[in-house]
Structures are given as structure tokens and as C-alpha cells.
């Protein structure tokens, strides 16, 4: 019986630490890129408010179609009806502002998902020329935060955007 020389195997074994180092470096880069926080680019200007949705408590929102319009209440299950109401408008570009308190994070997420579906349907229809932009405004937990936002909107002070 012939035996293979061990020299060939020893040369192959010398590459293992190098490969281990390369794989570890790639793993570190993957972790660093995965854990990076997405930095939102802010222009410093808030969008004008055309429609306002206020969420003071979880599962319920109040919709204002104009600064002086009567508010309409919607639950989280009624979000498609709210967007159907918006789709009937004939405006070209509309800014929808979702103001929320710290008690509304789940409702905010659900609203954002429904809004994405709504805009996808508008885009697929192509007969509608309406464009909706969604902006979020956090509200303080102080009792008069919603009234301050409404007063600023009604007075024209909340319209900083195009």
C-alpha cells in the first residue's frame, strides 16, 4: 500500500485560518449593516395639512377633512372606508397628516399599512390623478395638544409645505 505524502494536506490546512478570518470579517460587515439605523432625511419643513387624522388613543382616530369641518370618528377596522372617502376627492396633490400620541403606535402602524394599500390601488387604477403624501406628527401627552394643533391648522400656522 502506498501512502500519500502529508505535505499536500499540510498546505491545505494553512488556508483554514485565512478563510476563518475572511468569513469572520464578512460576518461583522453583515451585522454592522443590518444594525444600522435608517436616517430619515428631513428638510426642516413640514407638509401643509390638507387632511388631518388625529389618534389620541389606541384603535380609534378622528378625521378632519378641512380646518372647519366636523370631525368623523373611525376605528382601525374602518380605515378602508376612510381611504375610500379620500379617493372621492378630485384634488391633484393632497397632504394627509397623521398626528398621534404615545398610546397609538399600533394604530399608526396599521394606518400606514392601509395607506400603502390605498396608494397602490390608486396607482394601479391609473384613472385617478390624485397623489397623497402621508406625514406623521407626534403629539405631546399634555391635554391640550390636539386643540393646539387644530388651532394652528385653522389659523394657517400649520401649513409650512407646498
C-alpha positions in Angstrom: 0.0 0.0 0.0 1.1 3.4 -0.8 0.5 6.4 1.4 0.1 9.9 0.3 2.6 12.4 1.5 1.4 14.6 4.3 2.8 17.7 2.7 -0.2 18.3 0.5 -2.6 18.1 3.4 -0.4 20.5 5.5 -0.6 23.1 2.7 -4.4 22.9 2.6 -4.6 23.2 6.4 -2.7 26.5 6.3 -5.5 28.1 4.4 -8.1 27.5 7.1 -7.1 30.4 9.4 -7.1 32.7 6.4 -10.6 31.5 5.4 -11.8 31.9 9.0 -10.6 35.5 9.1 -12.3 36.3 5.8 -15.6 34.7 6.9 -15.5 36.5 10.3 -14.9 39.8 8.5 -17.8 39.3 6.2 -20.0 38.3 9.2 -19.0 41.5 11.0 -19.9 43.6 8.0 -23.3 41.9 7.7 -24.1 42.6 11.4 -22.9 46.2 11.1 -25.1 46.9 8.0 -28.1 45.1 9.5 -28.0 47.1 12.7 -27.5 50.5 11.2 -30.4 52.8 11.9 -32.0 54.3 8.8 -31.5 58.1 8.9 -34.6 59.9 7.7 -33.7 63.0 5.6 -35.6 65.9 7.0 -35.8 69.1 5.0 -36.8 71.1 8.1 -40.2 71.9 6.6 -43.4 70.1 7.5 -46.0 69.4 4.9 -49.1 71.6 4.7 -52.1 69.9 6.2 -54.9 69.2 3.8 -56.5 66.4 5.7 -55.8 65.6 9.4 -56.1 62.3 11.2 -55.7 62.5 15.0 -55.1 59.4 17.1 -55.3 60.3 20.8 -56.0 56.7 22.0 -55.4 53.2 20.6 -57.7 51.8 17.9 -59.6 55.0 17.2 -58.9 58.0 15.0 -60.6 61.3 14.3 -60.6 62.5 10.7 -60.8 66.2 9.7 -61.4 66.9 6.0 -61.0 70.6 6.4 -60.0 73.0 9.2 -63.6 74.0 9.9 -65.2 70.6 9.1 -66.9 68.4 11.6 -64.7 65.5 12.8 -65.6 62.0 11.8 -64.6 59.1 14.0 -63.1 55.9 12.6 -62.0 52.7 14.2 -59.0 50.7 13.0 -61.3 48.3 11.0 -62.9 51.3 9.2 -59.6 52.6 7.7 -60.6 51.3 4.2 -63.8 53.4 4.5 -61.7 56.5 5.4 -59.5 56.0 2.4 -62.5 55.4 0.2 -63.7 58.8 1.4 -60.4 60.4 0.4 -60.4 58.7 -3.0 -63.6 60.5 -3.9 -61.8 63.9 -3.7 -60.8 65.4 -7.1 -57.7 67.2 -5.8 -54.4 66.6 -7.5 -51.9 66.5 -4.6 -53.1 66.2 -1.0 -51.2 66.0 2.2 -52.5 63.7 4.8 -51.1 64.3 8.3 -51.4 61.6 11.0 -51.0 63.1 14.4 -50.6 60.6 17.2 -49.8 60.2 20.9 -47.5 57.7 22.5 -50.6 55.4 23.0 -51.1 55.0 19.3 -48.1 53.1 17.9 -50.1 50.0 16.8 -52.8 52.1 15.2 -50.1 54.2 13.5 -48.6 51.0 12.0 -52.0 49.7 10.9 -52.8 53.1 9.3 -49.5 53.2 7.5 -50.1 49.7 6.1 -53.7 50.6 5.0 -52.3 53.8 3.4 -49.8 51.8 1.4 -52.5 49.5 0.1 -54.7 52.6 -0.7 -52.0 54.3 -2.7 -51.1 51.1 -4.5 -54.7 50.8 -5.6 -54.7 54.4 -6.8 -51.5 53.7 -8.7 -52.9 50.6 -10.3 -56.1 52.2 -11.4 -54.3 55.0 -13.3 -57.5 56.8 -14.0 -57.1 58.8 -10.8 -54.5 61.5 -10.9 -54.6 62.1 -7.1 -51.4 61.9 -5.2 -51.5 61.6 -1.4 -48.5 62.3 0.8 -48.5 60.9 4.3 -46.7 62.7 7.2 -46.6 61.8 10.8 -46.7 64.3 13.7 -46.2 63.1 17.2 -48.4 64.8 19.8 -47.4 65.5 23.4 -49.3 63.8 26.2 -50.5 67.1 27.6 -54.3 67.5 27.5 -54.4 70.5 25.0 -52.1 69.1 22.4 -54.8 68.2 19.9 -56.5 71.6 20.4 -53.2 73.4 19.8 -52.7 71.5 16.5 -56.2 72.3 15.4 -55.9 75.9 16.3 -52.6 76.2 14.4 -54.2 74.5 11.4 -57.2 76.7 11.5 -55.1 79.8 11.9 -52.9 78.8 8.9 -49.8 78.3 11.0 -49.6 74.6 10.4 -49.2 75.0 6.6 -45.5 75.1 6.0 -45.2 73.0 3.0 -46.2 73.2 -0.7 
